[in-house]
Amino acid sequence: MSPEEIVDGQLAAYNARDLDKFLEYYVEDVPVYAFPSGELLTDRSGPAFRERYAALFASSPGLHAELVSRVTHGRIVIDQERVTGFMGGEERSAVALYEVGEERVERVWFAV
């Protein structure tokens, strides 16, 4: 799959709130960083990544991320998204930078 197809797949699983499918698009030990601080937010090797998204999906039944724009440079995909239904209806703008390997997302940065 192309980097865009991998990122599209995880976005579709996110919108379906399908936790197991969502996790399939990430390497086992994916680090998730805050940008620009570089702070490590979580990694999938432990329960933190799963628990973070399980809690989000459970508390946000109307959760939906709409792709606003995308820039792809090689294996780097940068998405700007409009997220609605977040934690009881909140709307947010989000930017995510994905470093994509041959089969899965290997690193993620979120602008915070």
N, C-alpha and C positions, 0 to 999 in steps of 0.2 A: 504494500500500500504506500501511497505517497504521504508525505508529512501532512498535507491538507486533509486527506482521507482519514488519517489517524485522529487528528484534532476534531474533525467533523464527527467521527464516531463517538468520541468521548463527550462531545457537546450534546449529541442526540441522547446518549445514555443519561447524562445529567438532566436533560429536560424531561426524560421519562422517569427520573428518580429511581433508576435501576442500578443500585449500588454495585452488584456483582459485575454487571456489564461495564459500568463506568471504570471499575478498578482494573479490568482486563486491558485497558488502554495505557496503563502505566507500568513501568518496570517495578520489580518487587521492592526496591529500595529508593524510590523516587524522592529526591529532596525538593521541598517547596520553600521558596525564599520570598521575603518581602523585598520590594524594590522601592527606593534605591538603597536601603540600609544594608541589604544582604543578610538580614536576620533569617535563620533557618526556622520556618514556621512548623514544619512537621515532616515526617517521612513515612512511607508506606510499610517499612520493614516491621514496625510495631503496630499496635492497634490504633495509634493516634490518627492516621490518615483515614482509616475505615470509620472510626468513631466520629470524627469530625463531619464527614459527609453523611453518615447514617443519621446523626442528630439534625443536620441541616435538612435532609430530605424528609424526615419525620415531622419536623416543625414547620415545614413550608410546602403544603400540599399544592399551592398554586405557583410554585417556583418555575421560572422560565427564563432562559438566557437567549437573547436575540443577537445574532452577529450583526454588528454595525459596520465594521470594516476589518480588513485583514491585509497584512503585509507578510509575504513569504520570501525568505532569502536562504536558499539551500535547505537545510534541515531545521531552520528557525522559523516558527510561525508566531506572529504577533496578532492577537485578536483584541479588538475593542468590542465590548458587549454591553447591552442594556439588560439588566437583570431585574425582573419584576417578581412579585410574590415572595420576596425574601423575608424570612422570619416574621410572618404575620402581615405581609402586604407591602413592605418597604420596597422602594425602587432604587437601584444603584447603577452607576456607571462603573464598569470594570475593564481593566487592561491586563491581559495575561500574555506572557512570553513563554512559548513552549520550545524546548530543545528536543527534537524528535529523532529517535534512532531508527533502525531498520523496521522495527515492528511495534514500538511503543514509545510513549513520552518518557524521556530520561531525566529531565529537569524542568521545573516550572518556576517562574517569577510572577508575582502579582504586585501591581502598583498599588501602594497603600498610602 
